[in-house]
Amino acid sequence: MKLHIVPARTGIAWVKSGIRVFWRQPMAMAALFFMTMAAMSLATLVPLIGPALALALLPSATLAMMVASAEAVQGRFPTPAVLLVAFRTGRQRLRHMLVLGALYAIGFLAVMGFSALFDGGLFAQVYLGGEPMTREIAENPEFQTAMWVSMALYLPLSLLFWHAPGLVHWHGVPPVKSLFFSIVACLRNMGAFTVYGLGWLGVFALGGVLISLVSGLLAMLGVFSAESAPGAIGGLMVGLAMVMAAMFFSSIVFTFRDCFEPPEPPAAPAQATP
């Protein structure tokens, strides 16, 4: 396994590739993304350990979208079977993915716990769904401090786990080593990842503008009544956000593919090479 250093402009190529591969199989990719999110939402319903269990599933969900994108790139239709790919590649890799999920849950909860030092845990309660967001909460200075601290701490956590699922699945790297290789790859290619992040910010901003324009046009045409307009516009925004999030997750495999040499020998079809 060899690390590749790519130019900063590659970040835009990753964004374009994610959008392109999503639209190759839009219904399949959107459905798979929705199912991964639904599985994580259902996991939160488990008493006591629900939120931690949902967090632990995120690396496996990310891997599922990476495999789905790799399948689509190779001209194959990504089926729901990819959702279980992390659990079908042998006991050792299954164990490694479970450890990776546990480490992610511990890291994320540690970030939330640290943020509680600034606002008594209010931001953590809102983020984890235990407290509804209100204007009063949003304007609370302590809440805002906790939010920015959490964002600052989540960035290195995200870099640690960015490539880790792919390294465990395609290269058989143990969990702790995969975290090390992941953050090294991200830091060595920081220019490309910065452009990548800015590119997706632009895509999401453009999506928001598009929804505003479409909503305004439909309101002018009288498509929505005064009573139904807020709900309809909200539904459009949620739908577009889901599509853009699915495109974002579809792009992750391209960052992995360009940062590491492909594994040898090639993986089986159900475990498509990125």
Rosetta blueprint (number, residue, H / E / L):
1 M L
2 K L
3 L E
4 H L
5 I L
6 V L
7 P L
8 A L
9 R L
10 T H
11 G H
12 I H
13 A H
14 W H
15 V H
16 K H
17 S H
18 G H
19 I H
20 R H
21 V H
22 F H
23 W H
24 R H
25 Q L
26 P H
27 M H
28 A H
29 M H
30 A H
31 A H
32 L H
33 F H
34 F H
35 M H
36 T H
37 M H
38 A H
39 A H
40 M H
41 S H
42 L H
43 A H
44 T L
45 L L
46 V L
47 P L
48 L L
49 I L
50 G H
51 P H
52 A H
53 L H
54 A H
55 L H
56 A H
57 L L
58 L H
59 P H
60 S H
61 A H
62 T H
63 L H
64 A H
65 M H
66 M H
67 V H
68 A H
69 S H
70 A H
71 E H
72 A H
73 V H
74 Q L
75 G L
76 R L
77 F L
78 P L
79 T L
80 P H
81 A H
82 V H
83 L H
84 L H
85 V H
86 A H
87 F H
88 R L
89 T L
90 G L
91 R H
92 Q H
93 R H
94 L H
95 R H
96 H H
97 M H
98 L H
99 V H
100 L H
101 G H
102 A H
103 L H
104 Y H
105 A H
106 I H
107 G H
108 F H
109 L H
110 A H
111 V H
112 M H
113 G H
114 F H
115 S H
116 A H
117 L H
118 F H
119 D H
120 G L
121 G L
122 L H
123 F H
124 A H
125 Q H
126 V H
127 Y H
128 L L
129 G L
130 G L
131 E L
132 P L
133 M L
134 T L
135 R H
136 E H
137 I H
138 A H
139 E L
140 N L
141 P H
142 E H
143 F H
144 Q H
145 T H
146 A H
147 M H
148 W H
149 V H
150 S H
151 M H
152 A H
153 L H
154 Y H
155 L H
156 P H
157 L H
158 S H
159 L H
160 L H
161 F H
162 W H
163 H L
164 A H
165 P H
166 G H
167 L H
168 V H
169 H H
170 W H
171 H H
172 G L
173 V L
174 P L
175 P H
176 V H
177 K H
178 S H
179 L H
180 F H
181 F H
182 S H
183 I H
184 V H
185 A H
186 C H
187 L H
188 R H
189 N L
190 M H
191 G H
192 A H
193 F H
194 T H
195 V H
196 Y H
197 G H
198 L H
199 G H
200 W H
201 L H
202 G H
203 V H
204 F H
205 A H
206 L H
207 G H
208 G H
209 V H
210 L H
211 I H
212 S H
213 L H
214 V H
215 S H
216 G H
217 L H
218 L H
219 A H
220 M H
221 L L
222 G L
223 V L
224 F L
225 S L
226 A L
227 E L
228 S L
229 A H
230 P H
231 G H
232 A H
233 I H
234 G H
235 G H
236 L H
237 M H
238 V H
239 G H
240 L H
241 A H
242 M H
243 V H
244 M H
245 A H
246 A H
247 M H
248 F H
249 F H
250 S H
251 S H
252 I H
253 V H
254 F H
255 T H
256 F H
257 R H
258 D H
259 C H
260 F E
261 E L
262 P L
263 P L
264 E L
265 P L
266 P L
267 A L
268 A L
269 P H
270 A H
271 Q H
272 A L
273 T L
274 P L
